[in-house]
Amino acid sequence: MHDIRAIRENPAALDAALARRGAEPVSSSLLSIDSERRAAITAAETAQAEQNKASKEVGKAKASGDEAEFERLRALVAAKKAEVAEMQAKAKELDEKLTYELSVLPNTPAEDVPDGADEDDNVEVNRWGTPRELNFPPVEHFEIKGVQAAMDFETAAKISGSRFVMLKGAVARIHRALAQFMIDTHVDENGLTEVNSPVLVRDEAMYGTDKLPKFGDDSYQTTNGWWLVPTSEVPLTYSVAGDVLEESALPIRMTAHTLCFRSEAGSAGKDTSGMLRQHQFEKVEMVSITHPDGSEEEQKRMLRCAEGLLEKLGVPYRTVVLCTGDMGFGARRTFDIEAWIPGQNTYREISSVSTTGDFQARRMNGRFKPAEGGKPEFVHTLNGSGLAVGRCLIAVLENGQQADGSVALPEVLAPYLGGKTTLTADGALA
């Protein structure tokens, strides 16, 4: 959410920042609504003062026996009361209109974010690992012999429709092991606090984390009004909504492993094969609540947490900074980590690490109390995948595939798999 006071002070800055994201200038329209809203508030306050003054005079006129003056003043009080109500209603309507218009404006990009129109303009900033040279044609994850029987799309479609999967046996265990490995690493090595968070949230939580009102079609809502979380960024970030934290409590670093749900609106025809794009999936999320002065370094730290997981798993990856045209709605800067997927002979996104500045904090009124005193200030919020479990499963299976249809599994997963390091061509752990 943008600060209307900042827009009043420098409207050109907002328009210039939004132009970098391909948006039309809006400051003139916003300031027109704001001016009308402030005028209505002033008119209501003026009418209220006049009403109060006339109310005091009514009694005096009655006591003096001046019936004509009494009636005039009483009529004036009634007129001013009606005027106050009218102006207050108008001010409220304009306030709601202004709030809505501000709520659907994307965040402004950080100055160092590269300009661009789409993913083709993203800039690579890091690359780790070298893809294996295979002496056989690599296949996609669902085509690997040892995986085929355990990755059941047909039964899932019978139960739920397209873009669902049932994992069975050893593959289900590897999937679970990956999530446990991620959580344990974040807690034991990266200093995050594990949270078991709800996956059903209220409108306020979705709004406060910039998922509403603009992106309601991308999520699922129950018949009694709850939303299924698109990611645990929503409950973790919103956990500080309305709070005034002590500065000494910052940063707050959290991680959660949850189911996530997305309607994938607008993705018809994209990634229809395999597990790349599902309506229901699992993700280990990282969320940080920080002091404004620490958010830049915090994003770098979170990025390394996510990259480190892939390095431990031995999965080659590259990291790109998203250009202005490819960033998400609430982000000021986003780094995507893309894992090497041999079956597609390309890198595919497996994590996004974003800083939103105070964009979400303004929406949910999350603040901290400066240690040196003064008015509470808005916190900064950051979020990142650490990692998407299903996509990580794809990367592990495809990068470890062998010519005979088996899969060599990362050594770091052995403690979670009873010491086993191979998925055999028969679909068993060995």
C-alpha positions in Angstrom: 0.0 0.0 0.0 1.3 3.4 -0.9 1.4 6.4 1.4 -0.9 9.2 0.1 1.2 11.8 2.0 4.3 10.8 0.1 2.3 11.0 -3.2 1.2 14.5 -2.3 4.8 15.5 -1.7 6.2 13.9 -4.9 3.5 12.7 -7.3 6.0 12.5 -10.2 8.1 10.0 -8.3 5.2 7.5 -8.1 4.3 7.9 -11.8 7.9 7.4 -12.8 8.3 4.3 -10.6 5.0 2.8 -11.9 6.1 3.6 -15.5 9.1 1.3 -15.0 6.5 -1.5 -14.4 4.6 -0.5 -17.5 1.7 1.2 -15.6 0.0 4.4 -16.6 0.4 7.5 -14.4 -2.1 7.7 -11.6 -1.0 10.4 -9.3 -3.3 13.1 -10.8 -6.4 10.9 -10.3 -5.4 9.9 -6.8 -4.7 13.4 -5.7 -8.1 14.5 -7.1 -9.9 11.9 -5.0 -7.7 12.9 -2.0 -8.5 16.6 -2.4 -12.2 16.0 -2.7 -12.0 13.7 0.4 -10.1 16.3 2.4 -12.6 19.0 1.4 -15.5 16.8 2.5 -13.8 16.2 5.9 -13.2 19.9 6.3 -16.8 20.7 5.4 -18.0 18.2 7.9 -15.8 19.6 10.6 -17.0 23.2 9.8 -20.6 22.2 9.8 -20.1 20.3 13.1 -18.6 23.4 14.7 -21.5 25.5 13.5 -24.0 22.9 14.7 -22.3 22.9 18.2 -22.3 26.7 18.3 -26.0 26.9 17.3 -26.9 24.2 19.8 -25.5 26.4 22.6 -27.4 29.4 21.5 -30.7 27.5 21.3 -31.0 27.3 25.1 -30.3 31.0 25.5 -32.9 31.9 22.9 -35.5 29.7 24.7 -34.6 31.2 28.1 -34.9 34.8 26.8 -38.3 34.1 25.4 -37.2 35.0 21.8 -39.3 32.4 20.1 -38.4 33.5 16.6 -34.7 33.2 17.3 -35.3 29.9 19.0 -37.0 28.4 16.0 -34.3 29.8 13.6 -31.5 28.3 15.7 -33.3 25.0 16.0 -33.8 24.8 12.3 -30.1 25.7 11.8 -29.1 22.9 14.2 -31.2 20.4 12.2 -29.8 21.7 8.9 -26.2 21.5 10.1 -26.7 18.0 11.5 -28.0 16.9 8.1 -25.0 18.6 6.4 -22.6 16.9 8.8 -24.1 13.5 8.1 -23.9 14.2 4.3 -20.3 15.4 4.3 -19.2 12.5 6.6 -20.9 10.0 4.3 -19.2 11.6 1.3 -15.8 11.7 3.0 -16.2 8.0 3.9 -17.2 7.1 0.4 -14.2 9.0 -1.0 -11.9 7.4 1.6 -13.0 4.0 0.6 -12.5 4.8 -3.1 -9.0 6.2 -2.4 -8.1 3.2 -0.3 -9.2 0.8 -3.1 -7.3 2.7 -5.8 -4.2 2.6 -3.6 -4.7 -1.1 -2.9 -4.6 -2.2 -6.5 -1.4 -0.3 -7.3 1.7 -2.5 -7.4 4.8 -1.8 -5.3 7.5 0.5 -6.7 10.6 -1.3 -7.8 13.9 -0.7 -6.0 16.3 1.6 -8.0 18.7 -1.3 -8.8 16.0 -3.5 -10.3 16.7 -3.8 -14.1 14.1 -2.4 -16.4 12.4 -4.8 -18.7 9.1 -6.2 -20.1 9.1 -9.9 -19.2 11.2 -12.9 -18.1 13.5 -12.5 -21.2 14.8 -9.3 -19.6 15.7 -10.9 -16.2 19.4 -10.7 -15.3 21.5 -13.7 -14.2 23.5 -12.9 -11.1 24.8 -16.3 -9.9 25.3 -19.8 -11.2 26.3 -22.9 -9.2 27.1 -26.4 -10.3 27.5 -28.0 -13.7 24.8 -30.1 -15.2 25.8 -33.8 -15.6 26.9 -35.0 -19.0 24.6 -38.0 -19.6 25.3 -40.8 -21.9 21.6 -41.4 -22.4 18.7 -39.1 -23.4 17.3 -37.7 -20.1 13.5 -38.0 -19.5 11.1 -35.9 -17.5 10.5 -36.8 -13.9 7.2 -38.7 -14.5 8.8 -40.7 -17.3 11.6 -42.2 -15.1 11.1 -45.9 -14.8 11.5 -46.0 -11.1 9.0 -43.1 -10.6 6.2 -43.9 -13.1 4.1 -46.2 -10.9 4.5 -44.0 -7.8 3.4 -40.7 -9.5 -0.2 -41.3 -10.2 -1.9 -38.5 -12.1 -4.8 -40.6 -13.4 -6.2 -41.6 -10.0 -5.7 -38.0 -8.8 -7.7 -36.7 -11.8 -10.5 -39.2 -11.0 -10.7 -37.8 -7.4 -10.0 -34.1 -8.0 -9.5 -33.3 -11.7 -6.5 -32.1 -13.6 -3.4 -30.6 -12.0 -3.4 -32.9 -9.0 -1.1 -35.9 -8.3 -1.0 -38.8 -5.9 2.5 -39.8 -4.8 3.0 -43.3 -3.5 5.6 -45.5 -1.9 9.2 -44.5 -2.1 8.5 -41.3 -4.1 6.1 -40.1 -1.5 8.8 -40.8 1.2 11.4 -38.8 -0.8 9.0 -35.9 -1.1 8.4 -36.0 2.7 12.2 -36.3 3.3 12.8 -33.2 1.2 10.4 -31.1 3.3 11.9 -32.4 6.5 15.5 -31.7 5.3 14.5 -28.2 4.4 12.8 -27.4 7.7 15.7 -29.0 9.7 18.3 -27.0 7.8 16.4 -23.7 8.2 15.9 -24.3 12.0 19.3 -25.9 12.9 21.6 -24.0 10.5 19.8 -20.8 9.3 18.3 -19.7 12.6 14.6 -19.6 11.6 11.8 -20.4 14.0 9.6 -23.2 12.8 5.9 -22.4 12.8 2.9 -24.7 12.2 0.5 -22.2 10.7 -3.1 -22.3 9.5 -3.9 -22.9 5.9 -7.3 -21.3 6.1 -7.2 -17.5 6.6 -9.6 -14.5 6.7 -10.0 -11.8 4.1 -7.9 -9.4 6.3 -4.9 -11.7 6.1 -5.1 -12.0 2.3 -5.6 -8.2 2.0 -2.7 -7.4 4.4 -0.3 -9.5 2.4 -1.4 -7.9 -0.9 -3.3 -11.0 -2.3 -6.6 -9.1 -2.2 -8.4 -7.4 -3.8 -6.5 -7.7 -7.1 -5.7 -11.4 -7.1 -8.7 -13.1 -5.6 -9.2 -15.2 -8.8 -5.8 -16.8 -8.2 -6.8 -18.4 -4.9 -9.6 -20.6 -3.6 -12.2 -19.4 -1.1 -14.5 -21.7 1.0 -18.2 -21.2 1.1 -18.0 -19.7 4.6 -15.4 -17.1 3.6 -12.0 -18.5 4.5 -9.3 -18.5 1.9 -6.9 -21.5 1.3 -3.4 -20.1 1.5 -1.5 -19.7 -1.8 1.6 -19.9 0.4 2.3 -19.7 4.1 3.7 -16.2 3.5 0.1 -15.1 4.3 -0.2 -16.4 7.9 3.4 -15.9 8.8 3.6 -12.3 7.6 0.1 -11.4 8.9 1.1 -12.7 12.3 2.4 -9.2 13.2 -0.6 -7.3 11.8 -1.7 -4.6 14.2 1.3 -5.1 16.4 3.7 -2.5 17.7 6.9 -4.6 18.2 9.9 -3.7 20.3 12.8 -2.8 18.0 14.9 -5.4 20.0 12.5 -8.1 18.8 13.6 -7.6 15.2 14.4 -9.4 13.0 11.7 -12.1 13.3 12.6 -15.1 11.1 10.1 -17.8 10.6 9.7 -20.9 8.4 6.7 -23.2 7.8 6.0 -26.3 5.8 2.4 -26.2 4.5 0.0 -27.2 1.8 -0.5 -24.4 -0.7 -3.4 -23.9 -3.1 -3.6 -21.9 -6.3 -6.2 -21.8 -9.0 -3.5 -21.2 -11.6 -5.9 -18.7 -13.3 -4.6 -17.6 -16.6 -2.2 -20.6 -16.9 -4.3 -22.7 -19.2 -2.0 -24.9 -21.4 1.1 -24.2 -19.4 3.1 -27.0 -17.8 0.2 -29.5 -18.1 2.5 -32.5 -17.9 3.9 -33.7 -14.6 4.2 -31.9 -11.3 5.5 -28.5 -12.3 2.2 -26.6 -12.0 -0.4 -28.0 -9.6 -3.5 -26.7 -7.8 -2.3 -28.2 -4.5 1.4 -28.4 -3.6 3.7 -28.2 -0.6 6.2 -25.5 0.1 8.6 -24.6 2.8 8.4 -20.8 3.2 10.7 -18.3 4.8 9.4 -15.0 6.2 11.4 -12.2 7.9 10.0 -9.2 9.7 12.8 -6.6 9.9 13.9 -3.1 10.8 13.9 -1.0 7.6 17.7 -0.5 7.9 18.2 -4.3 7.8 15.9 -5.5 5.0 18.5 -5.2 2.2 20.9 -7.5 4.0 18.1 -9.8 5.1 17.1 -10.4 1.5 20.7 -11.5 0.7 20.7 -13.7 3.7 17.4 -15.4 2.8 18.6 -15.9 -0.8 21.7 -17.7 0.5 19.5 -19.9 2.7 17.5 -21.1 -0.3 20.6 -21.5 -2.6 22.3 -23.4 0.2 19.6 -26.1 0.1 20.2 -26.8 -3.6 23.9 -26.9 -3.0 23.5 -29.5 -0.3 21.2 -31.5 -2.6 23.8 -31.2 -5.5 21.3 -29.6 -7.8 22.8 -27.1 -10.3 21.0 -23.8 -10.3 21.2 -20.2 -11.5 19.9 -17.1 -9.7 18.3 -14.2 -11.6 17.1 -10.8 -10.5 13.7 -10.2 -12.0 13.2 -7.1 -14.2 10.5 -4.6 -13.5 8.0 -6.2 -15.9 8.3 -9.7 -14.4 8.2 -8.8 -10.7 5.2 -9.8 -8.5 2.7 -7.2 -7.4 4.0 -6.6 -3.9 7.7 -6.9 -4.5 10.3 -4.1 -4.6 13.0 -6.6 -5.7 12.8 -10.4 -6.4 15.5 -13.0 -7.0 14.4 -16.2 -8.6 16.4 -19.4 -8.1 16.0 -21.7 -11.1 17.0 -25.4 -10.8 18.5 -27.3 -13.7 15.8 -29.7 -15.1 17.5 -32.2 -17.5 14.3 -33.6 -18.9 13.4 -30.1 -20.3 17.0 -29.1 -20.9 16.5 -25.8 -19.1 16.4 -24.1 -15.7 13.0 -23.8 -14.0 12.0 -21.6 -11.0 12.2 -23.4 -7.7 12.3 -20.3 -5.3 11.5 -16.6 -5.3 12.9 -14.4 -2.6 11.3 -11.0 -2.4 11.5 -7.9 -0.3 8.3 -5.7 -0.1 9.7 -2.9 2.0 6.8 -1.4 4.0 4.3 -2.2 1.3 2.6 -5.0 3.2 3.2 -3.5 6.6 1.1 -0.4 5.7 -1.7 -2.6 4.6 -1.8 -4.6 7.8 -0.5 -1.9 10.2 2.6 -3.8 11.4 5.0 -1.5 13.2 7.8 -1.3 15.7 8.8 1.1 18.5 12.2 2.7 17.9 14.6 2.0 20.7 15.5 5.7 20.9 11.9 6.7 21.2 9.6 8.5 18.8 6.6 7.4 16.9 6.2 3.8 15.8 7.5 3.0 12.3 6.4 0.4 9.8 8.4 -2.8 9.7 9.7 -4.3 6.4 8.6 -7.7 5.4 10.3 -10.3 3.2 9.3 -13.7 1.9 11.0 -16.6 0.0 10.5 -20.2 -0.9 12.9 -22.4 0.9 12.0 -24.4 -1.2 8.9 -25.5 -3.3 8.9 -29.2 -2.3 7.3 -30.6 -5.4 9.6 -28.8 -7.8 12.6 -29.8 -5.7 11.4 -33.4 -6.0 11.4 -33.0 -9.8 14.9 -31.5 -9.7 16.3 -34.3 -7.5 14.7 -37.1 -9.6 15.7 -35.7 -12.9 19.3 -34.8 -11.9 19.8 -38.1 -10.3 18.3 -40.3 -13.1 20.4 -43.2 -14.4 20.3 -45.0 -17.7 18.6 -48.1 -16.2 15.6 -46.1 -14.8 16.9 -45.8 -11.3 17.7 -42.5 -9.4 20.8 -41.7 -7.4 19.5 -39.7 -4.4 21.4 -36.9 -2.6 23.4 -38.1 0.4 21.9 -35.5 2.7 18.5 -37.2 2.4 19.9 -40.6 3.6 19.1 -39.9 7.3 15.5 -39.3 6.3 15.3 -42.4 4.1 16.6 -45.0 6.5 20.1 -44.7 5.1 18.9 -45.5 1.6 20.5 -43.5 -1.3 18.9 -45.0 -4.4 15.4 -45.2 -5.9 15.6 -48.4 -7.9 14.1 -49.0 -11.4 11.5 -51.0 -9.6 10.4 -48.0 -7.5 12.0 -49.2 -4.2 14.5 -47.5 -1.9 17.9 -49.2 -1.7 
